[in-house]
């Protein structure tokens, strides 16, 4: 090659083969060595189920979004293996992986291996790595490197302390405080209520990322299920066309919500029906962030209830309201109860108006026109209360004859808040026909469902 003018590199030695070297050593003259007094069998018999437990922490706060994460390092004396177990706290936001490092022998420097070792196809053994972690390398206050992570040992259990004290003469096992400075907790401030929707629904949007329905008082709902206070009211307005308008205010005791219904009056120029759907109404003048809602004691004869800038004057109530007020003298004054009692006595004597009565604006000369008007006004009411009214009639009819007394029928209709006055009731009774002081309640009830 030199004669051709080609320069070659210096001669290099052939890399040694670990397998060939081991064969040469075995083929050489063997020399016996005295075995150690602490062999593998004795280690298994004496150290089985004995584990050194160290409490350590990985401080990763120098990196972005890093934090201080606690771990438990367990050293198994039976085979000198190490296991690193994660410590999870409730709602820490991390996947519940139990182990960071499975149980294995851990070298102090894994990269301290010759460059000729074919690590891509062979696993490292004791021939390549001779410096492994031992119990002597662990102590409170030391920092060890595992998988390029620096772990600070800040405490250990009682068995580990006794083992290190007996075998290595260590005496200082004072735990290290790793709490550090606690970050200030950000105070959650609720923004002011803007008036849209209910306050409870708006508050749920501030408490969680996905708003949840407001919590309800289930005990109150169970105790007051299907309990409704009904009041008759007039609209307190300066407009002349609102003077004759009549309303029925229903107050639900289960959730303190109100419903306002306006009975249909023919030729009044006003569409009857639902005036206010079920909602909680706050009193006028109270701040938006601290609302004060209407309660049952705010409703009595003569009281003025303002609902979204509409003033309603309460004129009457049903018999259940009277019983409710009498059973709770601590909420309702005696004057309010007495005023409602006098109102009911006047109605019983025929000198008062019905609570939710249908008033006639002009006399009727034609009987058919009168019945047609009553049927039109009461058809919507009976579509919802027809079944309950018929059931009440059947409870009175003990012998199942289909006939009941006229007085019992009037009382039942009054209790069911039938929106009709006494004069129109007498016309209906005459239409259905009397039988010796009795009336066919099936015919009377079916009168309202006729087309």
C-alpha positions in Angstrom: 0.0 0.0 0.0 2.9 2.3 0.8 4.4 1.7 -2.7 1.1 2.8 -4.1 1.3 6.0 -2.1 -1.6 5.1 0.3 -1.0 6.0 3.9 -2.6 3.7 6.5 -3.5 4.4 10.1 -1.6 2.9 13.0 -2.2 -0.7 13.9 -5.0 -1.2 16.5 -5.6 -4.0 18.9 -8.5 -6.3 18.5 -11.3 -5.6 21.1 -11.5 -8.3 23.8 -14.5 -10.6 23.8 -16.0 -11.0 27.4 -17.1 -14.5 26.6 -13.6 -15.5 25.4 -12.0 -14.0 28.5 -14.3 -15.9 30.8 -13.5 -19.2 29.0 -9.7 -18.5 29.4 -10.2 -17.8 33.1 -12.1 -21.1 33.6 -9.5 -23.0 31.6 -6.7 -21.6 33.7 -5.5 -23.1 36.9 -8.2 -22.8 39.5 -7.4 -21.4 42.9 -9.8 -22.0 45.7 -11.0 -19.2 47.9 -12.7 -19.4 51.2 -16.4 -18.5 50.8 -17.8 -15.6 52.8 -19.5 -16.3 56.0 -22.6 -14.4 54.7 -23.7 -16.4 51.7 -26.9 -16.2 49.8 -28.6 -18.9 51.7 -27.9 -17.4 55.0 -29.0 -14.0 53.7 -32.3 -15.4 52.6 -32.9 -17.2 55.9 -32.0 -14.2 58.1 -33.3 -11.3 56.0 -36.5 -12.6 54.5 -39.4 -10.2 54.9 -37.1 -7.5 56.3 -37.4 -4.2 54.5 -35.9 -0.8 55.1 -38.4 1.9 54.5 -37.2 5.4 53.7 -39.5 8.4 53.1 -38.1 10.6 50.4 -39.2 13.5 48.2 -38.4 14.5 44.6 -38.1 18.3 44.3 -39.0 19.3 40.8 -40.0 22.9 41.4 -37.2 24.2 39.3 -38.9 23.1 36.1 -42.0 24.6 34.7 -45.1 23.4 36.5 -42.9 21.3 38.7 -43.8 20.4 42.3 -42.5 18.5 45.3 -43.7 14.9 45.1 -43.4 12.4 48.0 -42.2 8.8 47.5 -41.5 5.7 49.6 -38.2 3.9 49.0 -38.1 0.3 50.1 -34.9 -1.6 50.3 -35.4 -5.4 50.5 -32.5 -7.0 52.5 -33.2 -10.5 51.2 -31.8 -9.8 47.7 -30.6 -6.1 47.9 -33.3 -4.8 45.6 -35.0 -1.4 45.6 -38.5 -0.3 45.0 -39.8 3.3 44.7 -43.5 3.7 45.4 -45.5 6.8 44.7 -47.7 8.4 47.4 -51.0 9.7 46.2 -53.3 12.1 48.0 -57.0 12.5 47.3 -57.8 14.7 44.3 -54.1 15.2 43.4 -55.0 15.0 39.7 -52.5 12.2 38.9 -53.0 8.8 37.4 -53.0 6.1 40.2 -49.8 4.3 39.1 -48.5 2.5 42.2 -44.8 2.3 41.3 -42.3 4.6 39.9 -39.5 2.0 39.9 -40.3 -1.7 40.1 -38.3 -3.9 42.4 -34.8 -4.4 41.1 -31.1 -3.9 41.9 -30.1 -0.3 41.4 -26.6 0.7 40.2 -25.1 3.9 41.5 -23.9 4.9 38.0 -25.6 3.1 35.2 -23.7 5.0 32.5 -20.2 3.9 33.9 -19.9 1.0 31.4 -17.2 0.5 28.8 -18.0 1.8 25.3 -17.4 -1.6 23.8 -20.2 -3.2 25.7 -23.1 -4.1 23.3 -25.9 -2.6 25.5 -28.3 -2.7 22.5 -28.5 -6.5 22.7 -27.2 -7.6 26.1 -28.3 -6.8 29.6 -25.8 -5.5 32.1 -24.7 -7.9 34.7 -22.4 -8.0 37.7 -19.5 -8.2 35.4 -20.2 -4.7 33.9 -21.6 -3.0 37.0 -19.9 -3.7 40.3 -21.0 -0.6 42.3 -24.6 -1.2 43.5 -26.6 0.6 46.1 -26.3 -0.9 49.6 -28.0 -0.1 53.0 -24.8 1.9 53.9 -25.7 4.5 51.1 -29.0 5.4 52.7 -29.4 7.8 55.6 -31.7 10.6 56.7 -30.5 13.8 55.0 -28.8 12.1 52.0 -29.6 12.7 48.4 -29.5 9.8 46.0 -30.0 9.8 42.2 -32.5 7.4 40.7 -33.3 7.5 37.0 -31.7 11.0 36.8 -33.9 12.2 39.6 -32.6 13.5 42.8 -34.4 12.1 45.9 -33.9 13.6 49.3 -34.4 11.2 52.2 -36.2 13.1 55.0 -37.3 10.3 57.4 -37.5 6.5 57.9 -39.4 4.0 60.0 -38.5 2.5 63.4 -37.2 -0.8 62.0 -34.9 1.1 59.6 -33.5 3.2 62.4 -32.7 0.2 64.6 -31.0 -1.6 61.6 -28.8 1.4 60.8 -28.0 2.0 64.4 -27.0 -1.6 65.0 -25.0 -2.3 61.8 -23.6 1.1 60.8 -23.5 3.1 64.1 -25.8 5.9 62.9 -27.5 7.9 65.7 -29.0 11.0 64.1 -32.5 10.2 62.7 -34.0 13.7 63.1 -36.7 14.1 60.4 -36.2 17.0 57.9 -39.0 19.5 57.5 -39.9 19.5 53.8 -43.1 21.5 54.1 -41.5 24.8 53.2 -43.4 28.0 52.7 -47.0 27.4 52.0 -48.4 29.3 49.1 -51.2 31.7 49.9 -54.6 30.3 49.1 -56.4 32.5 46.6 -59.6 33.8 48.1 -62.6 33.0 46.0 -64.7 36.1 45.4 -68.2 35.8 44.1 -69.1 38.5 41.5 -72.2 40.6 42.1 -75.5 39.2 40.9 -76.5 40.7 37.6 -80.2 40.1 37.8 -80.4 37.5 35.0 -82.1 34.2 36.1 -82.3 33.2 39.7 -79.5 33.9 42.2 -79.0 30.3 43.1 -78.5 29.2 39.4 -76.1 32.1 38.8 -74.1 31.2 41.9 -73.5 27.6 40.7 -71.6 29.0 37.7 -69.1 30.6 40.1 -68.6 27.5 42.3 -67.6 24.9 39.6 -66.5 24.7 36.0 -69.6 22.6 35.1 -72.6 24.2 36.9 -74.6 21.9 39.0 -78.3 22.3 39.9 -78.8 24.2 43.2 -79.2 22.0 46.3 -82.7 21.7 47.6 -84.0 21.2 51.1 -85.4 17.7 50.7 -86.7 17.5 54.3 -88.8 20.6 53.7 -90.0 19.3 50.4 -91.1 16.0 51.9 -92.9 17.7 54.8 -94.8 20.2 52.6 -95.3 18.1 49.5 -98.5 19.2 47.7 -99.2 21.9 50.3 -100.3 25.1 48.6 -101.7 28.3 50.0 -104.2 30.0 47.7 -105.2 33.6 47.9 -107.6 35.8 45.9 -106.2 39.2 44.9 -106.9 42.2 42.8 -104.5 44.3 40.8 -103.7 47.6 42.5 -103.3 49.8 39.4 -104.2 53.3 38.3 -105.6 52.1 35.1 -109.4 51.9 34.9 -109.4 48.7 32.8 -107.4 46.8 35.6 -109.9 47.5 38.3 -112.1 44.4 37.7 -109.3 42.0 37.1 -109.1 39.1 39.6 -106.1 36.8 40.3 -105.4 33.6 42.2 -102.0 33.6 44.0 -100.7 30.1 44.8 -97.8 29.9 47.3 -96.0 26.5 47.4 -94.7 25.6 50.9 -92.3 23.0 49.6 -90.0 25.4 47.7 -91.4 28.9 48.6 -92.4 29.6 44.9 -95.4 31.6 43.7 -97.8 31.1 40.8 -100.3 33.8 39.7 -103.3 32.8 37.6 -105.9 35.1 36.1 -109.4 33.5 35.6 -110.8 34.0 32.1 -113.6 36.6 32.0 -115.6 36.9 28.9 -115.7 40.3 27.1 -113.2 41.8 29.5 -110.6 42.5 26.9 -108.0 40.6 28.8 -106.6 37.2 28.0 -106.8 35.1 31.1 -104.5 32.3 32.1 -101.1 32.1 33.7 -99.9 35.5 34.8 -96.7 34.3 36.5 -95.1 30.9 36.3 -93.6 29.2 39.3 -90.7 31.2 40.7 -89.4 32.7 43.9 -90.2 36.4 44.3 -88.1 38.7 46.3 -89.5 41.7 48.2 -89.1 45.1 46.7 -86.2 47.3 47.9 -83.9 44.5 48.9 -80.4 44.4 47.3 -79.7 42.0 44.4 -76.9 40.2 46.2 -78.9 39.7 49.4 -82.5 39.1 48.4 -85.3 38.7 50.9 -88.0 36.4 49.5 -91.7 36.4 50.4 -92.8 34.0 53.2 -96.2 32.6 54.2 -96.6 35.3 57.0 -96.5 38.0 54.3 -99.8 36.9 52.9 -103.0 38.0 54.8 -106.2 39.8 54.1 -105.4 43.4 53.1 -101.7 42.7 52.4 -100.1 44.2 49.3 -97.7 42.0 47.5 -95.5 43.5 44.8 -94.4 41.1 42.1 -92.0 42.5 39.5 -93.5 46.0 39.8 -97.1 44.8 39.9 -99.0 45.4 43.1 -101.5 42.8 44.2 -104.0 43.4 47.1 -105.0 40.2 48.8 -108.8 40.0 49.3 -109.5 36.4 50.3 -108.0 32.9 50.9 -109.3 29.4 51.0 -110.1 27.2 54.1 -106.7 25.5 54.1 -105.0 28.9 54.6 -107.2 29.5 57.6 -106.3 26.2 59.1 -102.6 26.8 58.4 -102.7 30.2 60.1 -104.6 28.8 63.1 -102.0 26.1 63.6 -99.1 28.6 63.6 -99.9 31.5 66.0 -96.2 32.4 66.3 -96.2 33.4 62.6 -99.6 35.0 62.1 -101.0 37.6 64.5 -104.5 37.1 65.9 -105.9 40.0 63.9 -104.9 38.4 60.6 -106.6 35.1 61.6 -109.7 36.9 62.8 -110.0 38.9 59.6 -109.9 35.7 57.5 -112.5 34.0 59.8 -114.9 36.9 59.4 -114.4 36.7 55.6 -115.4 33.0 55.6 -118.4 33.6 57.9 -119.8 36.3 55.6 -119.4 33.9 52.6 -121.2 31.2 54.5 -124.1 33.5 55.2 -124.2 34.5 51.5 -123.3 38.2 52.1 -119.7 38.0 50.7 -118.1 37.4 47.4 -116.3 34.2 46.4 -112.5 34.2 46.8 -111.9 33.4 43.2 -115.4 34.1 41.9 -116.4 34.8 38.4 -118.2 38.1 38.5 -120.9 39.1 36.1 -120.4 42.5 34.5 -124.0 42.6 33.2 -127.2 40.6 33.9 -128.1 37.6 31.7 -131.6 37.4 30.2 -131.1 34.2 28.3 -130.6 31.1 30.4 -128.8 29.3 27.6 -126.3 32.2 27.2 -125.7 32.1 30.9 -125.0 28.4 30.9 -122.8 28.7 27.8 -120.8 31.5 29.6 -120.3 29.4 32.7 -119.3 26.3 30.7 -116.7 28.4 28.8 -115.2 29.9 32.0 -115.0 26.6 33.9 -113.9 24.2 31.2 -110.2 25.0 31.6 -110.4 24.7 35.4 -112.1 21.4 35.3 -109.6 19.9 32.9 -107.1 19.8 35.7 -109.4 19.4 38.7 -112.1 17.2 37.3 -110.7 13.9 38.7 -110.1 15.3 42.2 -113.6 16.8 42.3 -115.3 13.6 41.2 -113.2 11.7 43.8 -114.4 14.1 46.5 -118.0 13.5 45.4 -117.6 9.7 45.6 -116.2 9.9 49.1 -119.4 11.6 50.2 -121.6 9.1 48.4 -121.2 6.2 50.9 -124.0 4.1 49.4 -122.8 4.6 45.8 -126.2 5.8 44.6 -124.8 8.7 42.5 -126.8 11.2 44.5 -125.5 13.6 47.2 -127.0 16.6 49.1 -126.9 20.0 47.6 -125.2 21.4 50.7 -122.4 18.8 50.5 -121.9 19.5 46.8 -121.6 23.3 47.5 -119.1 22.7 50.3 -117.0 20.4 48.2 -116.9 22.8 45.3 -116.0 25.6 47.7 -113.1 23.6 49.1 -111.9 22.8 45.6 -111.8 26.6 44.9 -114.4 26.3 42.1 -114.3 29.7 40.4 -118.1 30.5 40.4 -120.4 32.5 42.7 -123.5 31.4 44.5 -126.0 32.7 41.9 -124.4 30.8 39.1 -124.1 27.7 41.2 -127.9 27.8 41.8 -128.4 28.0 38.1 -126.2 24.9 37.5 -128.0 23.0 40.2 -131.3 23.8 38.6 -130.0 22.7 35.2 -128.8 19.3 36.6 -132.1 18.7 38.4 -133.0 18.0 42.0 -134.3 14.7 43.4 -135.9 15.1 46.8 -133.1 17.4 47.9 -130.4 15.4 46.2 -128.5 16.0 43.0 -126.8 13.7 40.5 -123.1 14.7 40.9 -122.0 12.7 37.9 -124.3 14.8 35.7 -123.1 17.9 37.5 -119.5 17.1 37.0 -120.0 16.1 33.3 -121.6 19.5 32.6 -118.2 21.2 32.5 -116.7 18.8 30.0 -119.4 19.1 27.4 -118.3 20.7 24.1 
